[in-house]
Amino acid sequence: MQIMNLGILAHVDAGKTTTVEQMLYLSGKLRSLGSVDKGSTQTDFLSIERQRGISVTSAAVDLEMEGVKIGIIDTPGHMDFTGEVERALSVLDGAVLVVSAAEGIQSQTKRFWKALRQMKLPTIIFLNKIDRVGCDPNAVLKALQKEFSPGIIPINQYQNAGTADVAVENCTLSEDSILELCENDSDLAERYLEHGVLSAAEAEAALIHQTRECLVFPLAYGAAGLGIGVADLMEAIRLYLPANPILSDGEPAGIVYKIEHDKTRGKVAHIRLYEGALRNRDVLNVYRRGAEPFQEKITQIRKVSGSRHEDVGLFCGNEIAAVCGMAGAKVGDMVGRMMERQNIRLSEPLYSVRLYGPEGKERELIQAISELSDEDPLMDYAWNPDVRELVIRIMGKIQLEILEYLLLERYGLGVTFSSPSVIYRETPASPGIGLEAYTMPKPCWAVVKLLVEPLARGGGYYYETAISDNILQQRYRNHIEIAIPEALKQGRLGWEVTDLKVTLIDGESHKFHTHPLDFFLATPIAVMKALDNAGSVLLEPLVKLQLQADEGLAGRIIGDILEMRGTFDTPVIAKGLVEMEAIVPVAASMDYHTQFSSLSSGNGIITSDFYGYKDCPLEIGATARRRGVDPLDRDKWILHKRGAL
């Protein structure tokens, strides 16, 4: 048997979960259909998902079609939970992007399409809701071909769109679709020019090959709520997307893409295995970038389908399973051996909030937030014991509602939150050198000399070592490399430092006096000295707004954008509507969605996407209070790291 790991992605309310439910029903996996509205679907099994009618976590189910086992990962569509999609994308063989024929291309649709292309994942589009009154499936197809790819090829055709009598039927590929296939294959084009036609077998073979090479993208029309077109979609998945053999030979190699917590078994790591096999009681090597490898012992292997799981004791290459016993595992860890895997970022937490729990329950609250941040690494948290303050990073207000619910339901902790604050960043203003010679009080010896240099906006973080083994042993250089990113989480202005290159330009250890942890103590001091010498530039986050409203509101909207310190492209006015794009600071536009809705009497359309960071004067932005001991308070830092405070 072959296996395919398939992701289902869509903007919220495009009909993704209903599509999965129909696929399970048609495959014989379900005896009766569930409903999103009634809270009875297989993949929205958390009570909060059933109450809200949205997916907040990825869920795995499986079905079989003609000898192919298809493991489906149903992902959230709301932007607050985009991190779940990020993690799922790293373990997929192919994807279905569900697009609503009623709403057309939406903000998350664009984000997911871009991610699928970056990951080079073969993709089928399901153009759903063609039964909705007023929809224009052909116009949406043309928009998809224009904005996404001319290689989007319909594989069925519809009748009576926008009515209860809507139907779909198989069709041969159009001449435009044939020409698109020929555009990507010179031999195929030559045969087509010679004979003026391609046989059905030739066209089908080309479509299969080019879909798997991400040159073209089949599109199926349908209305999942009525069960229409889903069979065509399933046949397209079977034909056009790649499946793999189940592999049990070789050294195990896999990746942790999701973490959950079980009341009885503790931490559960969801792993996609690429090679080899894992069994209960196996001892696994676990690798994490920038950290020393460690080992974990498997206590149970589960195959998960929705809310149900089965203890299977074994899983093999190209399968996905949930593994218990991985107490130290985190999302992104490689298991068995190191692998090169591509990761993408779809989202960036732009807000932070202070979290207030029940009196006397600080320890329980911190433990709960620690577990939840394992499950969602984007929701980073920090506890400042000096001021008894717990701060978390979030994507948006819906995420806070879900977090409040989970803390109460799972941990019995009622919480409240402060108003959201914008997360700024900082970057070096110029090159700077930091030298730390930690040689007293003995026994200790660690000398670290670092150069920090600013990079262009969006440059991220880059590390390099300019010294060799004969200057400083490899294990100590590894300690320095591990310690730097942690030190950069708080710069001189209190924010995470980005867009910089850090180079290790000198170092020294002592044969007798150096303790293994000395470089973890000395490196943050060197980092802070370098940043202090370089000076800091504050960076504020920006979002891109896409707006559509009555043309009479154009002047007011432009005034709003300018007032928010934003910039905008030339407005486009057509058919009584104005459309425009603007780049605005997050801090100035936090409430603008509400204001815009009021301005347009609820008839306007506004979407926003993270755009990047730009320099920001200190008087406009904000500094952050340092959490914990400042490494530049050297004596206190040494006492802190040596456990003497």
C-alpha positions as CSV (number, residue, x, y, z in Angstrom):
1,M,0.0,0.0,0.0
2,Q,1.1,3.5,-0.7
3,I,0.5,6.5,1.5
4,M,-0.1,10.3,0.9
5,N,-0.1,13.0,3.6
6,L,-2.5,15.6,2.4
7,G,-3.2,19.1,3.8
8,I,-6.5,20.9,3.4
9,L,-6.1,24.7,3.5
10,A,-8.6,27.5,3.2
11,H,-9.6,31.0,4.4
12,V,-12.0,30.7,7.3
13,D,-15.6,29.8,6.2
14,A,-14.6,28.7,2.7
15,G,-16.0,25.2,3.5
16,K,-12.8,23.3,4.3
17,T,-14.1,21.2,7.2
18,T,-17.3,20.4,5.4
19,T,-15.2,19.2,2.4
20,V,-13.2,16.9,4.6
21,E,-16.4,15.5,6.2
22,Q,-17.8,14.7,2.7
23,M,-14.5,13.0,1.7
24,L,-14.7,10.8,4.8
25,Y,-18.3,10.0,4.1
26,L,-17.8,9.1,0.4
27,S,-14.8,6.9,1.2
28,G,-16.9,4.9,3.6
29,K,-15.0,6.1,6.7
30,L,-18.2,7.7,8.1
31,R,-21.7,6.2,8.1
32,S,-23.3,9.6,8.4
33,L,-22.3,13.2,7.8
34,G,-21.5,15.6,10.5
35,S,-22.2,19.3,10.4
36,V,-20.0,22.4,11.2
37,D,-23.1,24.3,12.3
38,K,-24.2,21.4,14.6
39,G,-20.7,20.9,15.9
40,S,-20.6,17.2,14.9
41,T,-17.7,17.0,12.4
42,Q,-14.7,14.7,12.8
43,T,-12.0,17.2,12.6
44,D,-13.5,20.0,14.8
45,F,-13.7,17.8,17.9
46,L,-12.7,20.3,20.6
47,S,-15.7,21.7,22.4
48,I,-14.6,25.3,21.7
49,E,-14.4,24.5,17.9
50,R,-17.9,23.1,18.0
51,Q,-19.2,26.1,19.9
52,R,-17.5,28.6,17.6
53,G,-17.8,26.7,14.3
54,I,-14.1,27.3,13.4
55,S,-11.0,25.2,13.5
56,V,-8.4,26.3,16.0
57,T,-5.9,23.4,15.7
58,S,-4.9,21.0,13.0
59,A,-6.6,17.6,13.1
60,A,-5.6,14.4,11.4
61,V,-8.0,11.8,9.9
62,D,-7.4,9.1,7.3
63,L,-9.2,7.3,4.5
64,E,-8.4,4.8,1.7
65,M,-9.0,5.1,-2.0
66,E,-8.0,2.2,-4.4
67,G,-5.0,1.1,-2.5
68,V,-3.8,4.5,-1.4
69,K,-4.0,5.5,2.3
70,I,-4.6,9.2,2.5
71,G,-3.7,10.9,5.8
72,I,-5.5,14.2,5.9
73,I,-4.5,17.2,8.0
74,D,-7.4,19.7,8.3
75,T,-5.8,23.0,9.2
76,P,-7.4,26.2,10.7
77,G,-8.4,29.0,8.4
78,H,-8.5,31.9,10.8
79,M,-5.4,34.1,10.7
80,D,-4.9,33.9,14.5
81,F,-4.1,30.2,14.1
82,T,-1.8,30.4,11.1
83,G,1.0,28.9,13.1
84,E,-0.9,25.5,13.0
85,V,-0.7,25.7,9.2
86,E,3.0,26.5,9.2
87,R,3.7,23.4,11.2
88,A,1.6,21.1,9.1
89,L,3.1,22.3,5.8
90,S,6.5,20.9,6.7
91,V,5.2,17.3,6.6
92,L,2.9,17.2,3.6
93,D,3.2,15.5,0.2
94,G,0.5,17.6,-1.4
95,A,-2.4,20.0,-0.6
96,V,-5.9,21.0,-1.5
97,L,-6.6,24.7,-1.4
98,V,-10.4,25.3,-0.9
99,V,-11.6,28.6,-2.3
100,S,-15.1,30.0,-2.0
101,A,-16.8,30.8,-5.3
102,A,-18.9,33.3,-3.3
103,E,-16.1,35.3,-1.7
104,G,-13.3,34.6,-4.2
105,I,-9.7,35.2,-3.3
106,Q,-9.4,36.2,0.3
107,S,-6.4,37.2,2.5
108,Q,-5.6,33.8,3.9
109,T,-6.1,32.3,0.4
110,K,-3.2,34.5,-0.8
111,R,-1.1,33.7,2.2
112,F,-1.6,29.9,1.8
113,W,-1.0,29.9,-1.9
114,K,2.3,31.7,-1.5
115,A,3.3,29.2,1.2
116,L,2.4,26.2,-0.9
117,R,4.5,27.6,-3.8
118,Q,7.5,28.3,-1.4
119,M,7.3,24.7,-0.2
120,K,6.9,23.4,-3.8
121,L,3.9,21.3,-2.8
122,P,1.7,19.9,-5.6
123,T,-1.7,21.5,-5.2
124,I,-5.3,21.0,-6.3
125,I,-7.8,23.8,-6.0
126,F,-11.4,23.0,-4.9
127,L,-13.6,25.9,-6.0
128,N,-16.4,25.4,-3.4
129,K,-19.9,27.0,-2.8
130,I,-20.8,27.2,-6.5
131,D,-24.4,26.9,-5.3
132,R,-24.4,30.2,-3.5
133,V,-26.7,32.9,-4.9
134,G,-24.8,35.6,-6.8
135,C,-21.5,33.6,-7.1
136,D,-19.6,33.7,-10.4
137,P,-17.3,30.6,-10.6
138,N,-15.9,31.6,-14.0
139,A,-14.9,35.1,-12.7
140,V,-13.2,33.5,-9.7
141,L,-11.3,31.1,-12.0
142,K,-10.1,34.0,-14.1
143,A,-9.0,35.9,-11.0
144,L,-7.1,32.8,-9.7
145,Q,-5.4,32.3,-13.1
146,K,-4.4,36.0,-13.2
147,E,-3.3,36.4,-9.6
148,F,-1.9,32.9,-8.8
149,S,-1.0,31.0,-12.0
150,P,-2.2,30.7,-15.6
151,G,-1.6,26.9,-15.0
152,I,-4.8,26.5,-13.0
153,I,-6.7,24.0,-15.1
154,P,-10.4,23.1,-14.6
155,I,-11.0,19.3,-14.7
156,N,-14.8,19.4,-14.5
157,Q,-17.5,21.8,-15.5
158,Y,-20.6,23.2,-13.8
159,Q,-24.2,24.0,-14.7
160,N,-26.8,26.2,-13.0
161,A,-24.3,28.0,-10.6
162,G,-25.9,30.0,-7.9
163,T,-29.0,27.9,-7.7
164,A,-30.2,24.8,-5.8
165,D,-30.0,22.9,-9.1
166,V,-26.3,23.3,-9.5
167,A,-24.4,20.3,-10.9
168,V,-21.0,19.3,-12.1
169,E,-19.8,16.8,-14.7
170,N,-16.6,15.5,-16.2
171,C,-15.2,17.3,-19.2
172,T,-12.2,17.0,-21.5
173,L,-9.5,19.6,-21.1
174,S,-10.1,22.8,-23.0
175,E,-7.8,24.1,-25.8
176,D,-6.5,26.7,-23.4
177,S,-5.6,24.0,-20.9
178,I,-3.9,21.9,-23.6
179,L,-1.9,25.0,-24.6
180,E,-0.9,25.5,-21.0
181,L,0.4,22.0,-20.8
182,C,2.3,22.4,-24.1
183,E,3.9,25.6,-22.7
184,N,5.7,23.5,-20.1
185,D,6.7,20.6,-22.4
186,S,8.4,21.2,-25.8
187,D,8.0,17.6,-26.9
188,L,4.3,17.7,-26.1
189,A,4.0,21.0,-27.9
190,E,5.7,19.6,-31.0
191,R,3.3,16.6,-31.1
192,Y,0.3,19.0,-30.7
193,L,1.5,21.2,-33.5
194,E,2.1,18.2,-35.8
195,H,-1.3,16.5,-35.2
196,G,-3.4,19.5,-34.1
197,V,-4.7,17.4,-31.2
198,L,-3.5,15.4,-28.2
199,S,-5.0,12.1,-27.2
200,A,-6.8,11.9,-23.9
201,A,-4.1,9.6,-22.6
202,E,-1.3,12.1,-23.6
203,A,-3.2,15.0,-22.0
204,E,-3.9,13.0,-18.8
205,A,-0.2,11.9,-18.5
206,A,1.0,15.4,-19.0
207,L,-1.5,16.7,-16.4
208,I,-0.3,14.1,-13.9
209,H,3.4,14.8,-14.4
210,Q,3.1,18.6,-14.5
211,T,0.9,18.7,-11.4
212,R,3.4,16.7,-9.4
213,E,6.1,19.1,-10.7
214,C,4.1,22.1,-9.6
215,L,3.8,23.4,-13.1
216,V,0.0,23.2,-13.3
217,F,-2.7,23.0,-10.7
218,P,-6.0,21.1,-11.4
219,L,-9.2,22.8,-10.3
220,A,-12.4,21.1,-9.4
221,Y,-15.8,22.9,-9.1
222,G,-18.1,21.8,-6.3
223,A,-20.5,22.6,-3.5
224,A,-19.4,20.5,-0.5
225,G,-22.4,21.3,1.6
226,L,-24.5,19.5,-1.0
227,G,-21.9,16.8,-1.7
228,I,-21.5,18.1,-5.2
229,G,-18.0,17.8,-6.9
230,V,-16.3,16.2,-3.9
231,A,-16.1,12.8,-5.7
232,D,-14.3,14.7,-8.6
233,L,-11.9,16.2,-6.1
234,M,-11.1,12.9,-4.5
235,E,-10.4,11.3,-7.9
236,A,-8.1,14.3,-8.7
237,I,-6.3,13.7,-5.4
238,R,-5.8,10.1,-6.2
239,L,-4.6,10.7,-9.8
240,Y,-2.6,13.9,-9.6
241,L,-1.0,14.1,-6.2
242,P,2.1,12.0,-5.3
243,A,1.8,9.0,-3.0
244,N,4.8,7.2,-1.4
245,P,5.6,3.6,-0.4
246,I,5.6,2.8,3.3
247,L,9.3,2.4,4.2
248,S,10.6,0.3,7.1
249,D,14.3,-0.1,6.1
250,G,17.1,2.2,7.1
251,E,17.9,4.5,10.0
252,P,14.8,6.4,11.3
253,A,14.5,10.0,10.2
254,G,11.6,12.2,11.0
255,I,10.3,15.6,12.2
256,V,8.1,16.7,15.0
257,Y,5.4,19.0,13.6
258,K,2.9,19.2,16.4
259,I,2.9,18.9,20.2
260,E,-0.1,18.1,22.4
261,H,-0.6,17.2,26.1
262,D,-2.4,14.2,27.3
263,K,-3.9,14.0,30.8
264,T,-2.4,10.5,31.5
265,R,0.5,10.2,29.0
266,G,1.9,13.8,29.3
267,K,3.5,15.4,26.2
268,V,2.6,13.8,22.9
269,A,4.7,14.5,19.8
270,H,3.2,14.2,16.3
271,I,5.9,12.9,14.0
272,R,6.2,12.5,10.2
273,L,8.7,9.7,9.6
274,Y,10.5,9.8,6.3
275,E,12.6,6.6,6.6
276,G,13.0,3.6,8.9
277,A,10.6,2.4,11.6
278,L,9.9,3.3,15.3
279,R,8.5,1.0,17.9
280,N,7.4,1.2,21.5
281,R,10.3,1.4,23.9
282,D,12.8,2.6,21.2
283,V,15.3,5.1,22.4
284,L,15.4,8.0,20.0
285,N,18.1,10.6,19.2
286,V,16.5,14.1,19.1
287,Y,18.2,17.0,17.2
288,R,17.4,20.7,17.5
289,R,19.1,23.5,15.7
290,G,21.4,25.4,17.9
291,A,21.2,22.9,20.8
292,E,22.9,19.7,21.9
293,P,21.2,16.5,20.8
294,F,19.5,14.4,23.5
295,Q,17.6,11.1,23.8
296,E,14.0,10.2,24.5
297,K,12.3,6.8,25.1
298,I,9.0,6.0,23.3
299,T,6.3,4.8,25.6
300,Q,3.4,4.5,23.2
301,I,2.8,5.0,19.5
302,R,-0.7,6.1,18.5
303,K,-2.5,6.5,15.1
304,V,-4.8,9.4,15.5
305,S,-8.1,10.0,13.6
306,G,-10.0,13.0,14.8
307,S,-10.6,12.6,18.5
308,R,-9.9,8.9,18.5
309,H,-6.6,7.2,18.8
310,E,-5.3,3.6,18.5
311,D,-2.2,2.2,20.2
312,V,-0.3,0.6,17.2
313,G,3.2,0.1,18.7
314,L,4.9,0.7,15.3
315,F,5.0,3.2,12.5
316,C,7.2,3.4,9.4
317,G,8.6,5.8,6.9
318,N,6.1,8.2,5.2
319,E,3.6,7.6,8.0
320,I,2.4,10.1,10.6
321,A,1.8,9.1,14.2
322,A,1.6,10.5,17.7
323,V,4.4,9.4,20.0
324,C,4.2,9.5,23.8
325,G,7.3,9.7,26.1
326,M,8.9,12.7,24.3
327,A,9.1,14.9,27.4
328,G,11.7,17.2,26.0
329,A,10.5,17.4,22.4
330,K,9.6,20.7,20.6
331,V,8.0,21.5,17.3
332,G,10.7,21.3,14.6
333,D,12.9,18.8,16.3
334,M,14.4,16.1,14.1
335,V,14.3,12.5,15.3
336,G,16.5,9.6,14.5
337,R,19.0,11.7,12.6
338,M,19.5,15.3,11.4
339,M,17.6,16.3,8.2
340,E,17.5,19.3,6.0
341,R,13.9,20.5,6.0
342,Q,12.5,23.8,4.6
343,N,10.4,25.9,7.0
344,I,8.4,29.0,6.2
345,R,6.8,31.7,8.3
346,L,3.3,32.6,7.5
347,S,2.7,34.8,10.5
348,E,4.3,36.9,13.1
349,P,2.8,37.7,16.6
350,L,2.4,41.5,16.6
351,Y,0.9,41.9,20.1
352,S,1.7,41.1,23.7
353,V,-0.6,41.0,26.7
354,R,-0.2,40.6,30.4
355,L,-1.9,37.6,31.8
356,Y,-3.6,37.7,35.3
357,G,-4.5,34.5,37.0
358,P,-6.1,33.5,40.3
359,E,-4.5,34.7,43.6
360,G,-1.9,32.2,44.7
361,K,-1.9,30.2,41.5
362,E,1.2,31.7,39.8
363,R,3.1,28.4,39.6
364,E,0.1,26.5,38.1
365,L,-0.5,29.3,35.6
366,I,3.1,29.4,34.4
367,Q,3.1,25.6,34.0
368,A,-0.1,25.8,32.0
369,I,1.2,28.5,29.7
370,S,4.4,26.6,29.3
371,E,2.5,23.6,28.1
372,L,0.3,25.7,25.8
373,S,3.4,27.4,24.3
374,D,4.8,24.0,23.5
375,E,1.7,23.4,21.4
376,D,1.9,26.8,19.8
377,P,5.5,28.0,19.7
378,L,4.5,31.4,18.3
379,M,2.7,32.1,21.6
380,D,6.0,32.8,23.4
381,Y,5.8,33.8,27.0
382,A,8.0,35.5,29.6
383,W,7.7,35.5,33.4
384,N,9.3,38.4,35.2
385,P,9.7,37.4,38.9
386,D,10.9,40.9,39.9
387,V,7.5,42.4,39.2
388,R,5.4,39.1,39.2
389,E,4.4,39.7,35.6
390,L,3.5,37.1,32.9
391,V,3.5,38.3,29.3
392,I,2.5,36.3,26.2
393,R,2.7,37.1,22.5
394,I,-0.4,36.7,20.5
395,M,-1.7,36.9,16.9
396,G,-5.1,38.5,17.7
397,K,-8.2,38.7,19.9
398,I,-9.8,35.4,18.8
399,Q,-6.6,33.6,20.0
400,L,-7.1,35.3,23.4
401,E,-10.7,34.0,23.6
402,I,-9.5,30.4,22.8
403,L,-6.7,30.7,25.3
404,E,-9.0,31.9,28.1
405,Y,-11.3,28.9,27.3
406,L,-8.4,26.4,27.3
407,L,-7.0,27.6,30.6
408,L,-10.4,27.3,32.3
409,E,-11.4,24.0,30.7
410,R,-8.1,22.1,30.8
411,Y,-6.5,23.6,33.9
412,G,-9.3,25.1,35.9
413,L,-7.7,28.6,35.8
414,G,-9.9,31.7,35.3
415,V,-7.8,34.5,33.8
416,T,-8.0,38.0,32.5
417,F,-5.8,39.9,30.1
418,S,-4.5,43.5,29.8
419,S,-5.2,45.5,26.6
420,P,-2.9,44.3,23.7
421,S,0.4,46.2,23.3
422,V,2.4,46.3,20.0
423,I,5.6,44.2,19.8
424,Y,8.5,46.3,18.5
425,R,12.0,45.0,17.6
426,E,15.4,46.6,17.5
427,T,18.5,46.4,15.4
428,P,22.1,47.6,15.7
429,A,22.6,51.2,14.5
430,S,26.3,50.5,13.5
431,P,28.9,47.8,13.9
432,G,30.0,47.1,17.4
433,I,32.4,44.8,19.3
434,G,31.8,43.2,22.6
435,L,34.5,41.5,24.7
436,E,33.9,39.5,27.8
437,A,36.8,37.9,29.8
438,Y,35.2,35.8,32.5
439,T,38.2,34.6,34.5
440,M,37.2,35.4,38.1
441,P,36.2,34.1,40.6
442,K,37.8,30.8,39.8
443,P,37.3,28.1,38.8
444,C,36.2,29.7,35.5
445,W,37.7,30.8,32.2
446,A,35.8,31.9,29.2
447,V,36.9,34.7,26.8
448,V,34.4,35.8,24.1
449,K,34.8,38.5,21.5
450,L,31.9,39.2,19.2
451,L,31.3,41.6,16.3
452,V,27.7,42.7,15.6
453,E,26.8,44.3,12.3
454,P,23.4,45.6,11.0
455,L,21.7,43.9,8.1
456,A,19.1,45.2,5.7
457,R,15.4,45.2,6.8
458,G,14.2,41.7,6.8
459,G,17.7,40.3,7.0
460,G,16.9,38.3,10.1
461,Y,19.8,36.9,12.1
462,Y,23.0,35.4,10.7
463,Y,25.8,33.9,12.7
464,E,29.4,33.2,11.6
465,T,32.6,32.1,13.3
466,A,35.9,33.5,12.2
467,I,38.1,31.4,14.5
468,S,39.3,27.8,14.3
469,D,39.9,24.8,16.6
470,N,43.4,25.9,17.4
471,I,42.0,29.1,19.0
472,L,38.9,27.7,20.7
473,Q,37.6,24.2,20.8
474,Q,34.5,23.3,18.7
475,R,32.4,22.4,21.8
476,Y,32.9,25.8,23.3
477,R,32.2,27.5,19.9
478,N,28.9,25.5,19.9
479,H,28.1,26.8,23.4
480,I,28.6,30.4,22.1
481,E,26.4,29.7,19.0
482,I,23.6,28.3,21.2
483,A,23.8,31.2,23.7
484,I,23.6,34.1,21.2
485,P,20.0,33.8,20.0
486,E,18.8,33.6,23.6
487,A,20.7,36.7,24.5
488,L,19.2,38.5,21.5
489,K,15.7,38.1,22.8
490,Q,16.2,41.3,24.7
491,G,18.3,44.1,23.4
492,R,19.3,47.5,24.9
493,L,15.7,48.8,24.2
494,G,14.1,45.7,25.7
495,W,13.0,44.2,22.4
496,E,14.2,41.2,20.4
497,V,17.1,42.1,18.2
498,T,16.9,41.3,14.5
499,D,18.4,42.2,11.1
500,L,22.0,41.6,12.3
501,K,25.0,39.5,11.7
502,V,27.0,38.2,14.7
503,T,30.6,37.0,14.2
504,L,32.8,35.2,16.7
505,I,36.1,36.9,16.2
506,D,38.1,35.6,19.2
507,G,37.8,33.4,22.2
508,E,39.8,31.6,24.8
509,S,39.4,28.7,27.2
510,H,41.7,27.3,29.9
511,K,42.9,23.7,30.1
512,F,42.2,23.4,33.8
513,H,39.9,26.3,34.9
514,T,37.2,26.3,32.1
515,H,33.9,24.9,33.3
516,P,31.5,23.6,30.6
517,L,28.9,26.3,31.4
518,D,31.3,29.2,31.4
519,F,30.6,30.2,27.8
520,F,26.9,30.2,28.4
521,L,27.5,32.8,31.2
522,A,30.1,34.9,29.3
523,T,28.4,35.1,25.8
524,P,25.3,37.2,26.8
525,I,27.6,39.7,28.4
526,A,29.7,40.0,25.2
527,V,26.5,40.3,23.2
528,M,25.1,43.1,25.3
529,K,28.5,44.9,25.3
530,A,28.5,44.7,21.5
531,L,25.0,46.0,21.2
532,D,25.8,48.8,23.7
533,N,28.7,49.9,21.6
534,A,26.7,49.6,18.3
535,G,23.7,51.6,19.5
536,S,20.2,50.6,18.8
537,V,17.5,51.5,16.2
538,L,13.8,50.9,17.2
539,L,11.8,49.0,14.6
540,E,8.0,49.1,14.4
541,P,5.8,46.5,12.7
542,L,3.7,47.4,9.6
543,V,0.6,45.8,8.0
544,K,-0.7,46.0,4.5
545,L,-4.3,47.0,4.3
546,Q,-6.5,46.2,1.3
547,L,-9.6,48.3,1.3
548,Q,-12.8,48.5,-0.8
549,A,-15.6,50.9,-0.2
550,D,-18.0,53.3,-1.8
551,E,-16.1,55.8,-4.0
552,G,-17.5,58.7,-2.0
553,L,-15.4,57.6,1.0
554,A,-12.1,57.8,-0.9
555,G,-11.1,61.2,0.6
556,R,-12.0,60.1,4.1
557,I,-10.0,56.9,3.8
558,I,-6.9,58.7,2.4
559,G,-7.1,61.1,5.4
560,D,-7.3,58.1,7.8
561,I,-4.2,56.5,6.2
562,L,-2.2,59.7,6.4
563,E,-3.3,60.2,10.1
564,M,-2.0,56.7,10.8
565,R,1.4,57.6,9.3
566,G,0.7,55.3,6.4
567,T,1.5,55.3,2.7
568,F,-0.8,54.2,-0.1
569,D,-0.9,53.3,-3.8
570,T,-3.0,55.2,-6.3
571,P,-6.6,54.4,-5.6
572,V,-8.6,52.5,-8.3
573,I,-12.1,53.7,-8.9
574,A,-14.5,51.6,-10.9
575,K,-18.3,50.8,-10.8
576,G,-18.9,53.2,-7.9
577,L,-16.2,51.6,-5.7
578,V,-12.7,52.7,-4.6
579,E,-10.0,50.1,-4.1
580,M,-6.7,50.8,-2.6
581,E,-3.7,49.3,-0.7
582,A,-1.9,51.0,2.2
583,I,1.0,50.3,4.4
584,V,0.4,51.5,8.0
585,P,2.1,51.0,11.4
586,V,0.4,48.4,13.6
587,A,0.4,50.7,16.6
588,A,-1.6,53.4,14.7
589,S,-4.1,51.0,13.2
590,M,-5.1,48.6,15.9
591,D,-8.7,49.7,15.9
592,Y,-9.0,50.7,12.3
593,H,-11.0,47.5,11.2
594,T,-13.8,48.6,13.6
595,Q,-13.6,52.2,12.5
596,F,-13.6,51.3,8.8
597,S,-16.6,49.0,9.3
598,S,-18.5,51.9,10.9
599,L,-17.3,54.4,8.2
600,S,-18.6,52.1,5.4
601,S,-21.8,51.1,7.3
602,G,-20.6,47.5,7.2
603,N,-20.5,47.5,3.4
604,G,-16.8,47.9,2.9
605,I,-14.1,45.2,2.7
606,I,-10.9,45.5,4.7
607,T,-8.1,42.8,5.0
608,S,-4.7,43.1,6.6
609,D,-1.4,41.2,6.3
610,F,1.9,41.5,8.1
611,Y,4.2,43.6,5.9
612,G,7.5,44.0,7.8
613,Y,9.3,46.4,10.1
614,K,10.7,49.9,9.6
615,D,12.8,52.3,11.6
616,C,10.8,54.2,14.2
617,P,11.8,57.2,16.4
618,L,11.9,56.4,20.1
619,E,9.4,59.2,20.8
620,I,6.8,57.6,18.6
621,G,7.5,54.0,19.6
622,A,8.1,52.3,23.0
623,T,10.9,50.7,24.9
624,A,10.2,47.6,27.0
625,R,11.1,46.8,30.6
626,R,13.9,44.2,30.8
627,R,12.8,40.8,32.2
628,G,15.3,39.3,34.6
629,V,18.9,40.3,35.2
630,D,20.7,42.5,32.7
631,P,24.0,40.9,31.6
632,L,25.6,44.4,31.6
633,D,25.0,44.4,35.4
634,R,28.0,42.0,35.3
635,D,28.4,41.1,39.0
636,K,24.7,40.5,39.5
637,W,24.6,38.5,36.3
638,I,27.5,36.2,37.4
639,L,25.9,35.6,40.8
640,H,22.6,34.9,39.0
641,K,24.1,32.4,36.6
642,R,26.1,30.7,39.3
643,G,22.9,30.3,41.4
644,A,24.1,32.6,44.2
645,L,21.1,35.0,44.1
